Amino acid sequence: MSSAELPAWRRSTAGETRWPAAGVVVGTLALQVVLPHQLLPGWLLPTLSGLLIVALLLINPGRMGEFSKVERIVSLVLLALVSVTTAASAVRLVLGIVQGTFGGHAAQVLVSGAIVYWTNVVVFSLWYWEFDRGGPARRALGRAEFPDLLFPQMDSPELARRDWEPRYADYLYLSFTNSTAFSPTDVMPLRIWAKLTMMAQAAVSLLLAVLVFAWAVGALQG
């Protein structure tokens, strides 16, 4: 089969831009302002994350059609910082609920829990996006023979246009459904890293959902 006959995810394409992912990350970091002070991990990590987003957009404001080692390093550092920020907020929320030190009304706890939960969704969407078949730039080269994550359009190409390939929104949807269903839905993990990542996300999401819901029910009955 010639390269022209291959689906977009199997051949070289122009790639996608970072703008959708950057917009979601910036909006999610802005939600940290709503969190109570005892959940805030400080302003250093969110500030550094914002600066790294700006740096990535300055390095490459267009499409990621070619692999750049500098861009890759900056994006992975950003992912690490956002992950640490989210983990810090999640740990503080869990400890506050378990130890009974989390004050405030039930509504405040529910809102805080929802923000931490959504941030967790965004963080894992970035993990999937940055590591599936080597990241967005390497995916654009179309050199990976086998997928790490099997999207329905890959398994049934007749259901999608020939120019279809997974974008950040697809990974965000994957992360959201895995967090709410606590298991894979329509996207199947094929590699060990993908299976372990989805398992970890489901475990964290389940823990957050159970603890926040139990706390809210107890507070409303109290």
C-alpha positions in Angstrom: 0.0 0.0 0.0 1.4 3.4 -1.0 1.7 6.2 1.5 -1.1 8.1 -0.2 -3.5 5.2 0.5 -2.5 5.0 4.2 -4.8 6.6 6.8 -3.5 9.9 8.2 -2.3 8.4 11.5 0.0 6.0 9.5 1.6 8.6 7.3 3.5 11.9 7.5 1.1 14.9 8.1 1.4 18.6 9.0 0.8 17.8 12.7 -1.3 19.7 15.2 -0.7 22.8 17.2 -0.2 23.2 20.9 -2.9 25.9 21.2 -5.8 23.6 22.2 -3.8 21.8 24.9 -2.3 25.1 26.1 -5.7 26.7 26.4 -7.0 23.8 28.5 -4.0 23.9 30.8 -4.1 27.7 31.3 -7.8 27.5 32.1 -7.2 24.6 34.5 -4.4 26.4 36.3 -6.7 29.5 36.6 -9.2 27.3 38.5 -6.5 26.9 41.2 -7.5 30.4 42.3 -10.9 29.1 43.5 -9.3 26.4 45.7 -9.2 27.0 49.5 -5.8 28.1 50.8 -5.2 24.7 52.4 -5.3 23.0 49.0 -3.1 25.5 47.1 0.3 24.0 46.5 1.8 27.5 46.3 2.2 29.9 43.4 5.7 28.8 42.3 4.7 25.7 40.3 1.6 27.2 38.6 3.7 30.3 37.7 6.5 28.2 36.3 3.9 26.1 34.3 2.5 29.3 32.8 6.0 30.5 31.8 6.8 27.1 30.2 3.5 27.3 28.2 4.5 30.7 26.9 8.0 29.3 26.1 6.5 26.4 24.1 4.3 28.7 22.1 7.2 31.0 21.4 9.5 28.1 20.3 6.8 26.7 17.9 3.6 28.7 17.5 2.6 26.6 14.4 2.1 23.0 13.7 4.3 20.3 15.3 5.3 18.6 12.1 9.0 18.0 13.0 10.6 16.7 16.1 12.5 19.2 18.3 14.5 17.9 21.2 14.4 21.3 23.0 10.6 21.5 22.5 10.2 18.0 23.8 12.3 18.6 26.9 10.3 21.8 27.7 7.0 20.1 27.2 7.9 17.2 29.5 9.1 19.6 32.2 5.8 21.4 31.9 4.0 18.1 32.2 6.0 17.2 35.3 5.2 20.5 37.0 1.5 20.4 36.2 1.5 16.8 37.5 3.2 17.8 40.8 0.8 20.7 41.3 -2.2 18.4 40.8 -0.8 15.7 43.0 -0.1 18.2 45.8 -3.7 19.5 45.7 -5.1 16.0 45.5 -3.0 14.8 48.5 -4.0 17.8 50.6 -7.7 17.2 49.8 -7.5 13.5 50.7 -5.6 14.2 53.9 -7.9 17.0 54.9 -10.9 14.8 54.5 -9.4 11.7 56.2 -8.0 13.7 59.1 -11.1 15.9 59.4 -9.1 19.1 59.1 -10.8 20.3 55.9 -13.2 23.1 57.0 -15.8 24.9 55.1 -19.3 24.2 53.8 -20.2 21.0 51.9 -20.6 23.1 48.7 -17.1 24.4 49.0 -15.7 20.9 49.4 -17.7 19.7 46.4 -16.4 22.5 44.3 -12.9 22.0 45.4 -13.2 18.3 44.8 -14.6 18.9 41.3 -11.7 21.2 40.4 -9.1 18.7 41.6 -10.9 16.0 39.8 -11.0 18.0 36.5 -7.3 18.9 37.0 -6.5 15.2 37.3 -8.4 14.6 34.0 -6.3 17.3 32.2 -3.0 16.0 33.6 -3.6 12.5 32.4 -4.9 13.7 29.0 -1.5 15.4 28.7 0.3 12.2 29.6 -1.6 10.3 26.9 -1.1 13.1 24.4 2.7 13.4 25.1 3.5 9.7 25.1 1.2 8.0 22.6 3.5 6.9 19.7 6.3 9.2 20.9 4.3 12.5 21.2 2.6 14.8 18.8 5.7 15.6 16.7 6.6 12.0 16.2 3.0 11.1 15.5 3.0 13.7 12.7 6.0 11.8 11.1 3.9 8.7 10.9 6.7 6.3 11.5 5.2 4.2 14.3 4.0 1.0 12.9 1.8 0.0 15.9 -0.4 2.3 18.0 -0.1 2.6 21.8 -3.7 3.5 22.1 -6.3 2.1 19.8 -9.0 4.6 18.8 -12.2 3.4 17.1 -11.2 5.2 13.9 -8.1 3.1 13.7 -9.9 -0.2 14.1 -12.7 0.8 11.8 -11.2 3.3 9.2 -14.4 3.2 7.1 -16.1 5.2 9.9 -13.7 8.1 9.6 -12.3 10.4 7.0 -8.9 9.5 5.6 -7.4 12.6 7.0 -8.4 11.7 10.6 -5.7 11.4 13.2 -6.0 11.7 17.0 -5.7 15.3 18.3 -5.5 16.7 21.8 -9.3 16.7 22.1 -9.4 13.0 21.5 -6.9 12.4 24.4 -8.9 14.8 26.7 -12.0 12.7 25.9 -10.1 9.5 26.6 -9.0 10.9 30.0 -12.4 12.1 31.0 -14.2 8.8 30.1 -11.5 6.8 31.9 -11.9 9.0 35.0 -15.7 8.7 35.1 -16.0 5.0 34.1 -12.9 3.9 36.0 -12.0 1.7 33.0 -11.3 2.0 29.3 -14.4 2.9 27.2 -13.9 3.2 23.4 -10.1 3.6 23.4 -8.1 0.5 24.2 -4.6 0.6 25.7 -2.2 -1.7 23.8 1.1 -1.0 25.4 2.0 -1.6 29.1 2.7 2.1 29.8 -0.8 2.9 28.6 -2.4 0.2 30.6 -0.6 1.2 33.8 -1.3 4.9 33.2 -5.0 4.3 32.7 -5.1 2.0 35.8 -3.4 4.7 37.9 -5.8 7.3 36.7 -8.9 5.2 37.4 -7.6 4.5 40.9 -6.9 8.2 41.7 -10.3 9.2 40.3 -12.1 6.5 42.2 -10.4 7.6 45.5 -11.3 11.2 44.9 -14.9 10.5 44.0 -15.5 8.2 46.9 -13.9 10.4 49.6 -15.4 13.7 48.4 -18.9 12.2 48.1 -18.6 10.5 51.5 -17.5 13.7 53.1 -20.3 15.7 51.5 -22.9 13.2 52.6 -21.6 13.2 56.1 -21.5 17.0 56.2 -25.1 17.3 54.9 -26.4 14.8 57.5 -24.5 16.4 60.3 
